[in-house]
Amino acid sequence: MCLPKEEEGLGFRSRVHMNSALLAKQAWRLVEDPGNPLALAYKARYFPDTDFWDATTGSTPSYIWRSILQSREVLRRGCKWVLGDGKTIRIWQDSWVIRDSVERLISPAPSSFE
């Protein structure tokens, strides 16, 4: 698999990175298409009262679910909000400020906003 294509491999540089990318792709499908039957099944089983970004491992998680949750960190590093009307963004928790190294507001949240 990790051999160059010229040597009859698939050209992947690292199986670990490829696996992370494929798991992140599955996680992204849960975010982008929440009406998908598989996304609905995961939501019903693992995060019925929240969204994917705030989901926890839960009790007796499957190996696949644990792996998808680990890949969520790959998505968090690369995803930013498109603000739109701003009704659903949590300004002190979500990554939405796009600057050099600042991803979240630095000032503390007032107690009425937490």
N, C-alpha and C positions, 0 to 999 in steps of 0.2 A: 504494500500500500504506500509506503513512504519512499519507494524508489522513484527516480525520475521517470517520466513517461518514455524516454528513449530506452530505458532499461526494462520496459514492460511493467512499470509500476503505475500507480494512479497519480503520482506527482504531489501527494500531500507532504507538507513539510513536517508535520507533527500530528500523530494520532490524538494526543491529548488536546491540542488546540482545535483540531477538526471536530472532536467529540463535543467540546465546549460550544463551538459555533452551531452545531446541529441542535444541541439542547436549547441554546438561546433562541434559535429559530422556532422551536416548539413553544417556548415561553412567549415569544412575540405573537404567535398565533392565538394564544389564550387572551392576550391583551387586545389585539386588533380585530378578532372575530369572536366576540363573546357569545354569539348565538350559535356557533358551531356545536354540534352534538357532543364532541369530546370536551370542549371548553365548558359546556353546561354540566357534564358529568363531573369534571374536576371541581367546578364551583360548588356543586351540590355536596360533594364529598369532603372537600378540604377548606373551602372558604365561603360558606353560604351567607355570612353576615358582613363581608367586607369585599374589597377588590383584590386582584392578583398581587398588587404591589405591597399590600399589607397582610397577605396570607401568611399563616404560620405552618409549621410542619404538621401539626395535628397529632392525633393519637393513631398509632399503627399505620404510618404512611408507607406507601409503596416505594420501591426503589426508584421507579421512574419519577414520582412526585418529588422525592428528595433531590434527585438529580436536576430536575427542572428548577426547583427552588435555588439550588446552588448556582445555576446559570443566570438566575435573575440579577445577580450582581454584575454580570457582564452587560446586561441590558441597562442597568442603572448607570453604569459608567458612560454609556453611549447615548442614552435617551435624554431629551430635553422636552419640556412642555411647549406646545403651541398654545399661546394664551387664549385666543378666541375671545369670548365674552368675559372670561375670568371668574365665572361662578363656581367652578369645581376645583380650582387650584388652592392648595394650602401653602400660603406664601412662606411660612417658616419651616416647613418640612420638605417640600418638593424642590427638585432641581429645575430651576427655570431661569435664573440669572445667567446670561452667557457673557462671561468675561474671561480673562486669562486663567486664573486658578480659583475664582470664587464661584461656587455653585449654589450656595444658599445664602440667605440673609445672615449677616453676622450679628446684628443687634438682637438682644433677647426679645422673645415674643411677650407682649403684655398678657397678663393672666386671663383676660377676657377672650383672647384669641386661641388659646390652647385647647 
